[in-house]
Amino acid sequence: MGEREKELASHTEMHETHKSETSARMRGLELELDSLRTQKGDEMKLLIENLSTIEEDYGYFESRVHEI
């Protein structure tokens, strides 16, 4: 194997290693993003539930004030 072929093989191997590492990192980032989306969705659901409870309480107290 000539010097050029060895150099090409070395560069090809480095490229494949980098490609594999990049793919693994991308998969990890995609999983992290999905997790954050789920977490934010859960937080949003909780905020909406809290807002609904506050609105119900406000309606109850408002009706009580009108009775007085």
C-alpha positions in Angstrom: 0.0 0.0 0.0 1.5 3.3 -1.1 1.8 6.4 1.1 -1.2 8.1 -0.6 -3.4 5.1 -0.1 -2.4 5.0 3.6 -3.2 8.7 4.0 -6.6 8.2 2.3 -7.4 5.2 4.5 -6.5 7.2 7.6 -8.6 10.2 6.6 -11.5 7.9 5.7 -11.3 6.2 9.1 -11.2 9.6 10.8 -14.2 10.7 8.8 -16.2 7.6 9.7 -15.3 7.9 13.4 -16.3 11.6 13.4 -19.5 10.7 11.5 -20.4 8.0 14.1 -19.7 10.4 17.0 -21.8 13.1 15.4 -24.7 10.8 14.8 -24.6 9.6 18.4 -24.5 13.1 19.7 -27.4 14.1 17.5 -29.5 11.2 18.8 -28.7 12.3 22.3 -29.7 15.9 21.6 -32.9 14.7 19.9 -33.8 12.7 23.0 -33.0 15.6 25.3 -35.2 17.9 23.1 -38.1 15.4 23.3 -37.7 15.2 27.0 -37.8 19.0 27.3 -40.9 19.2 25.1 -42.6 16.7 27.3 -41.5 18.5 30.5 -42.7 21.9 29.1 -46.0 20.3 28.0 -46.6 19.0 31.5 -45.8 22.4 33.0 -48.2 24.1 30.6 -50.9 21.6 31.5 -50.4 22.3 35.2 -50.5 26.1 34.6 -53.8 25.7 32.7 -55.2 23.6 35.4 -54.2 26.2 38.0 -55.6 29.0 36.0 -58.9 27.1 35.7 -59.0 26.6 39.4 -58.4 30.3 40.0 -61.1 31.2 37.6 -63.5 28.8 39.3 -62.6 30.3 42.7 -63.0 33.8 41.4 -66.5 33.0 40.1 -67.5 31.5 43.4 -66.3 34.5 45.4 -67.8 36.9 42.9 -71.2 35.2 43.3 -70.9 35.3 47.1 -70.1 39.0 47.0 -73.3 39.6 44.9 -75.3 37.7 47.5 -74.1 40.0 50.3 
